Amino acid sequence: MISPRELQARLTGVMPFVPTPFRAEDQELDLAGLRGNLDFLVQHRVSILGMCGFAGEFGALTFEEYSQAVQAAVEAARGQALVVAGVGHATKTAIQFARQAQALGADCIMLLPPFVADPPAEGMYHHLKAIAESVDIGVMLHSMPGGAILEPETVARLAELKNVVAYKDELRDIRIFHDIRARLGDRLVYVSANGEKMIRYYFMDGMGVLATAMGNFDPALVQQVYDHAAAGRFEPLAELIARRVTPWYRLRERDRAYLIAVTKASMNLLGLAGGVPRWPLWPVAPADHDKLERLLVALGYPLITPAGVPA
């Protein structure tokens, strides 16, 4: 287990938010498939594995499945990559998950929204504080639409805890991000979960980690995007995003229900184990799946048939 201070120094680069694959025939966890996906990411030198988050369908996982997924990530990482494990639910249940993540060897927990509509700021502060204080490992705050918008004041109060090391933003409101960054400076590592298309703006305001969906099947491309942004090469960055990134995200963003389903479908088409979303989520509609196949071919990806032969 690394200390929160050491973790903070190592939190940089690309973090795929790893989907949890479920089998189409019975909705059960495809643990072997997950292990294969994680090996693929580590082999491509991904620096951070984001497990069991929103895209990992945390709320659909049993405690046993969660434990299996986190353990698989720790075993695949072998110290080469950091493991960040999502933690949600009501306070006492979330603490159980947080302590399990620590016991299994995760380097950090990411605090996901509780299933409460628009909780007040003071309640959110005490909820998140209790979870953070229940573990010794690092803690990543996570602000996102849908009842989990953390105010700058709440982030600042939570940053007083020694093991709170990072703030992940999924709001797509650069003004709030700027206010938090201006207030806390280098006290936290800043993570953008707003996709490659917005990396330039977040990088210019102090972002250090890019959370990505596309990185699950093309980590090399996303690393190239990250490297361009880090070096301030904004012209080639814009060209690369327009040519290789935006078309895929445009299809994925057609429907909020597709945020997970399109990633999984893309992984399946490229020989990885995306599986299907677990109910009440649903796979990509057949017409859009056909569009996705044609898009991946147009982008130069070799499609894989179910038998494992390039299409």
WORA-V174762 format. One record per backbone hydrogen bond with DSSP energy under -0.5 kcal/mol. NH is the residue of the N-H (numbers start at 1). CO is the residue of the C=O. E is the energy in kcal/mol with one decimal. If there is no record, write none. Layout:
BEGIN
nh = (NH & NH)
co = (CO & CO)
e = (E & E)
END
This chain:
BEGIN
nh = (7 & 8 & 9 & 10 & 10 & 11 & 12 & 13 & 15 & 16 & 17 & 18 & 18 & 20 & 21 & 22 & 23 & 27 & 30 & 31 & 34 & 35 & 36 & 37 & 38 & 39 & 40 & 41 & 42 & 43 & 44 & 45 & 46 & 47 & 48 & 49 & 50 & 50 & 51 & 51 & 57 & 58 & 60 & 61 & 66 & 67 & 68 & 69 & 70 & 71 & 72 & 73 & 74 & 75 & 76 & 77 & 78 & 80 & 82 & 84 & 84 & 85 & 85 & 86 & 87 & 89 & 94 & 95 & 96 & 97 & 98 & 99 & 100 & 101 & 102 & 103 & 104 & 105 & 105 & 106 & 107 & 108 & 109 & 110 & 111 & 111 & 112 & 112 & 116 & 118 & 119 & 119 & 124 & 125 & 126 & 127 & 128 & 129 & 130 & 131 & 132 & 133 & 134 & 134 & 135 & 138 & 139 & 140 & 141 & 141 & 143 & 144 & 144 & 145 & 148 & 150 & 151 & 155 & 156 & 157 & 158 & 159 & 160 & 161 & 164 & 165 & 165 & 166 & 167 & 168 & 169 & 169 & 170 & 170 & 174 & 176 & 177 & 178 & 179 & 180 & 181 & 182 & 183 & 184 & 185 & 187 & 188 & 189 & 191 & 192 & 193 & 193 & 195 & 198 & 199 & 202 & 203 & 204 & 205 & 205 & 206 & 207 & 208 & 209 & 210 & 211 & 211 & 212 & 216 & 217 & 218 & 222 & 223 & 224 & 225 & 226 & 227 & 228 & 229 & 230 & 231 & 232 & 233 & 234 & 237 & 238 & 239 & 240 & 241 & 242 & 243 & 244 & 245 & 245 & 246 & 248 & 249 & 250 & 251 & 252 & 253 & 254 & 255 & 258 & 259 & 261 & 262 & 263 & 264 & 265 & 266 & 267 & 268 & 269 & 270 & 271 & 272 & 274 & 276 & 281 & 289 & 290 & 291 & 292 & 293 & 294 & 295 & 296 & 297 & 298 & 299 & 300 & 301 & 303 & 304 & 305 & 308 & 311)
co = (3 & 4 & 5 & 6 & 7 & 7 & 10 & 208 & 210 & 48 & 212 & 16 & 50 & 55 & 19 & 276 & 28 & 23 & 21 & 29 & 30 & 31 & 32 & 33 & 34 & 35 & 36 & 37 & 38 & 39 & 40 & 42 & 41 & 14 & 14 & 82 & 16 & 48 & 49 & 84 & 54 & 53 & 57 & 58 & 62 & 63 & 64 & 65 & 66 & 67 & 68 & 69 & 70 & 71 & 72 & 73 & 74 & 77 & 47 & 49 & 82 & 83 & 108 & 51 & 110 & 113 & 90 & 91 & 92 & 93 & 94 & 95 & 96 & 97 & 98 & 99 & 100 & 101 & 102 & 101 & 83 & 83 & 138 & 85 & 109 & 140 & 87 & 110 & 114 & 116 & 116 & 147 & 120 & 121 & 122 & 123 & 124 & 125 & 126 & 127 & 128 & 129 & 130 & 131 & 132 & 107 & 163 & 109 & 139 & 166 & 168 & 142 & 148 & 170 & 144 & 148 & 149 & 151 & 152 & 153 & 154 & 155 & 157 & 158 & 161 & 139 & 163 & 139 & 189 & 141 & 167 & 191 & 143 & 168 & 172 & 173 & 173 & 174 & 175 & 176 & 177 & 178 & 179 & 180 & 181 & 184 & 185 & 165 & 167 & 209 & 169 & 191 & 211 & 195 & 196 & 198 & 199 & 200 & 201 & 202 & 203 & 202 & 190 & 190 & 13 & 192 & 209 & 15 & 213 & 214 & 214 & 218 & 219 & 220 & 221 & 222 & 223 & 224 & 225 & 226 & 227 & 229 & 228 & 232 & 233 & 234 & 235 & 236 & 237 & 238 & 239 & 240 & 240 & 241 & 241 & 245 & 245 & 246 & 247 & 248 & 249 & 251 & 252 & 255 & 256 & 257 & 258 & 258 & 260 & 261 & 262 & 263 & 264 & 265 & 266 & 268 & 267 & 272 & 22 & 278 & 285 & 286 & 287 & 288 & 289 & 290 & 291 & 292 & 293 & 294 & 295 & 297 & 296 & 301 & 269 & 309 & 305 & 303)
e = (-2.8 & -2.4 & -1.6 & -1.3 & -0.6 & -1.3 & -1.5 & -1.9 & -3.0 & -0.7 & -2.0 & -1.2 & -2.1 & -0.5 & -0.7 & -0.7 & -3.0 & -2.3 & -2.7 & -1.2 & -2.2 & -2.5 & -2.0 & -2.2 & -2.4 & -2.4 & -2.1 & -2.0 & -2.5 & -2.7 & -1.2 & -1.9 & -2.1 & -0.5 & -1.2 & -3.1 & -2.1 & -0.6 & -0.9 & -3.3 & -1.5 & -2.1 & -1.9 & -1.9 & -2.6 & -2.3 & -2.3 & -2.5 & -2.5 & -2.5 & -2.2 & -1.9 & -2.4 & -2.5 & -2.1 & -2.7 & -1.8 & -3.0 & -2.6 & -2.8 & -0.6 & -0.5 & -2.7 & -2.8 & -2.6 & -0.6 & -3.3 & -2.2 & -1.4 & -1.9 & -2.8 & -2.6 & -1.8 & -2.5 & -2.1 & -2.3 & -2.0 & -0.6 & -1.1 & -2.5 & -1.7 & -1.4 & -2.2 & -2.4 & -0.5 & -2.7 & -3.3 & -0.8 & -2.1 & -0.5 & -0.6 & -0.7 & -2.4 & -2.4 & -2.0 & -2.3 & -2.8 & -2.5 & -2.1 & -1.6 & -2.6 & -2.4 & -0.5 & -1.2 & -1.2 & -1.2 & -2.4 & -3.1 & -0.5 & -2.9 & -2.8 & -0.5 & -1.6 & -0.5 & -1.0 & -0.8 & -0.6 & -2.3 & -2.4 & -2.1 & -2.4 & -2.1 & -1.1 & -1.9 & -1.4 & -2.4 & -0.8 & -1.5 & -2.6 & -2.7 & -0.5 & -3.1 & -2.4 & -0.5 & -0.6 & -0.6 & -1.8 & -2.5 & -2.2 & -2.3 & -2.7 & -2.9 & -1.7 & -2.5 & -2.3 & -2.3 & -0.7 & -2.4 & -2.9 & -2.5 & -3.0 & -0.5 & -0.6 & -1.1 & -1.4 & -1.7 & -3.0 & -2.0 & -0.5 & -0.8 & -1.7 & -2.1 & -3.1 & -1.8 & -2.5 & -2.9 & -0.6 & -1.7 & -1.9 & -1.5 & -1.9 & -1.8 & -2.4 & -1.8 & -2.1 & -2.6 & -2.8 & -2.2 & -2.1 & -2.8 & -1.8 & -1.1 & -2.6 & -1.6 & -1.6 & -2.4 & -2.1 & -2.6 & -2.5 & -2.4 & -2.1 & -2.8 & -0.7 & -1.3 & -3.2 & -0.6 & -2.0 & -2.6 & -1.4 & -2.2 & -2.3 & -1.5 & -0.7 & -2.4 & -1.4 & -0.8 & -2.4 & -0.6 & -2.3 & -2.5 & -2.4 & -2.2 & -2.4 & -2.2 & -1.2 & -1.4 & -2.8 & -1.2 & -2.3 & -1.8 & -2.5 & -2.1 & -1.6 & -2.3 & -2.4 & -2.3 & -2.4 & -2.7 & -2.0 & -2.3 & -2.0 & -1.5 & -2.7 & -0.8 & -3.4 & -2.8 & -2.5 & -3.5)
END
